[in-house]
Amino acid sequence: MTAIYKHILGGKQGAIGLAILAALIFLVLPLSLDIFRLNLVGKYLTYAFAAVSLVLLWGYGGILSLGQGVFFGLGGYCMAMFLKLEASSPENTAIQSTPGIPDFMDWNQLTQLPWFWQPFDSFGFTLFAILAVPALLAYIIGVAMFKRRVGGVYFSIITQAIAAIITILIVGQQGLTGGINGITDLKTLHGWDIRADSAKLFLYYLNGALLIGVILLSRFILSSKLGRLMLAMRDKEDRVRFSGYDVSNFKIFMFCVAAMISAVGGAMFTLQVGFMSPSFVGIVPSIEMVIFAAVGGRMSLIGAVYGALIVNFGKTFFSESFPELWLFLMGGLFIAVVMFFPNGLAGLYEKYGNQALAKLKGMLRKPAPPAEPVNEVAATPAREAA
Amino acid sequence: MSSETDFTLAVEDLTVSFDGFKAVDGLNLYVDRNELRVVIGPNGAGKTTVLDLICGKTKATTGSIKFKNHELTTLSEHEIVRAGVGRKFQTPSIYENLSVYENLEISYPAKRGVWGCLAFKRTAEIDQRVREIATEIFLQDSLDMEAGLLSHGQKQWLEIGMLLIQDPELLMLDEPVAGMSVKEREQTAELLNRIAKGRSVIVIEHDMEFVKNIAHKVTVLHQGKILAEGSMDKVQNDPKVIEVYLGH
């Protein structure tokens, strides 16, 4: 029991940080927002999966992937393919020249469901594919790169190129993928209307639970010897290699885990937003994911969630009011993070938040304890927490 | 070529050429069990390159490296380590963000696969071994300290300890006393003499006092070739050696 407490929850600090996050996701936000806004937060939280995966991969492993959007997108597309097939039953598509296939295929003169779409009839297979397809791609990329000792900037550039390639592939193969519009008009899952308010609420909670689950899983990995080895590899890769470890295997493993975590986010995105398109796959979303992790703190799993939430709130707010300014603001934010607070919000919290809290405690020793400050970025000290 | 030998390490006709420049040129080197060999030579003589070749960091152009009659040139780095060859780098190469304990624990030779690392549990046996090694390298009181906070000399010891915990049969140390105080040097000499028992040790060193203290046999390298080999006295009095190296 104590081992679980210490390793997975991350001791007292980690458990408190997680409890505050859970309270925010499961109580504060649902109670204070209408279903439209809550659905929006749900969408932001799907990006948090990618941000968490980058904490593992980049923060701890020192491997900067500029292609997490690819895995996010693959997870999302797998889910979208299943939902699209269900939405394209022969009855629903009776007016098409070939009923029973997705509408965009019909528009592109396809008369038969392509082979790789067929297994997505099965929900069980779809769930499997959401994890397996991104993991397989990550494995292939990982073996090709890490076994040849490609690392650092070169790895980042190649992942970025892959993000571009996959986007072009999806856009170009309109008849097979829905092209630039993506896969739209998703309605039901086994007859359950995912557009209803009750479904949105359920999916929001499911998303939150999965996110907490992913954070716990990540903490388990980081608290194992593998986590210490990741840090060791980031510092002195050669020393690890000359201690008898096959470094590339560990990198491949972490890259696959990060891909699967991002893919879960992508699948939940499709379910909550109701479509998937190449605009969530390419270079720009991939870099945005890195920014979420950087702003939240690349050494803090919980910080990454706050990073995703805050940057996306900012994006929504600013792009509603000053659409043309947002990109500059985000660029500026990234530069500011890199230059002035490299450990992100979690680092700031560690530096100033703990002092402030201690002061607050001293001042308020006698009266009742202060209400939990919601905007407190409850990022735990990275090392102990994770 | 494939002669059976009793040596722990038998390097034969080893050559490596970088764009035509032969950093190591037709080298033959034999190291016995229980032997502590020191390799000296002026800068650029190829000393570090020889260690790089043995541990697999650099691939040989031609020649063979046999460790207990097993060819090493075809193995990858981690396989060479697992075969029983440990190597310390010139600048202390330790994990600064981990504690001394964790540094040693990671180096403990068990569960070196991905799944093994996930399932790894700190056993009493490992704990005991870590503490044993820490005592040997004079760091028993700093186990919980972050390794980055150690003094330069202590970092050197820690890296030696990280090798010792793997119990290698061949230990290669690249300038183990660089940056150490006089007292630390003495302690290190004593440590090396102690750990040389039951294994073979190759040390690269510049400090002649220190070499005298530890060496069983000295090999002098010059321009990738062996210039002289033998006891410290013999080597020091060799006119060729005096000319290229000691006389400078």
Chai-1 contact restraints between the chains, C-beta under 6 A:
chainA,res_idxA,chainB,res_idxB,connection_type,confidence,min_distance_angstrom,max_distance_angstrom,comment,restraint_id
A,S224,B,L118,contact,1.0,0.0,6.0,A-B,restraint_1
A,K225,B,C117,contact,1.0,0.0,6.0,A-B,restraint_2
A,K225,B,F120,contact,1.0,0.0,6.0,A-B,restraint_3
A,L226,B,C117,contact,1.0,0.0,6.0,A-B,restraint_4
A,L226,B,L118,contact,1.0,0.0,6.0,A-B,restraint_5
A,R228,B,L98,contact,1.0,0.0,6.0,A-B,restraint_6
A,R228,B,E102,contact,1.0,0.0,6.0,A-B,restraint_7
A,L229,B,C117,contact,1.0,0.0,6.0,A-B,restraint_8
A,L231,B,N97,contact,1.0,0.0,6.0,A-B,restraint_9
A,A232,B,Y95,contact,1.0,0.0,6.0,A-B,restraint_10
A,A232,B,I106,contact,1.0,0.0,6.0,A-B,restraint_11
A,D235,B,Y95,contact,1.0,0.0,6.0,A-B,restraint_12
A,D235,B,E96,contact,1.0,0.0,6.0,A-B,restraint_13
A,K236,B,S93,contact,1.0,0.0,6.0,A-B,restraint_14
A,K236,B,Y95,contact,1.0,0.0,6.0,A-B,restraint_15
A,R239,B,S93,contact,1.0,0.0,6.0,A-B,restraint_16
A,R241,B,E77,contact,1.0,0.0,6.0,A-B,restraint_17
A,R241,B,H78,contact,1.0,0.0,6.0,A-B,restraint_18
A,F242,B,V81,contact,1.0,0.0,6.0,A-B,restraint_19
A,F242,B,R87,contact,1.0,0.0,6.0,A-B,restraint_20
A,S243,B,S107,contact,1.0,0.0,6.0,A-B,restraint_21
A,G244,B,H78,contact,1.0,0.0,6.0,A-B,restraint_22
A,G244,B,V81,contact,1.0,0.0,6.0,A-B,restraint_23
A,G244,B,R82,contact,1.0,0.0,6.0,A-B,restraint_24
A,G244,B,R112,contact,1.0,0.0,6.0,A-B,restraint_25
A,Y245,B,H78,contact,1.0,0.0,6.0,A-B,restraint_26
A,Y245,B,R112,contact,1.0,0.0,6.0,A-B,restraint_27
A,D246,B,H78,contact,1.0,0.0,6.0,A-B,restraint_28
A,N249,B,V114,contact,1.0,0.0,6.0,A-B,restraint_29
A,F250,B,V114,contact,1.0,0.0,6.0,A-B,restraint_30
A,F253,B,V114,contact,1.0,0.0,6.0,A-B,restraint_31
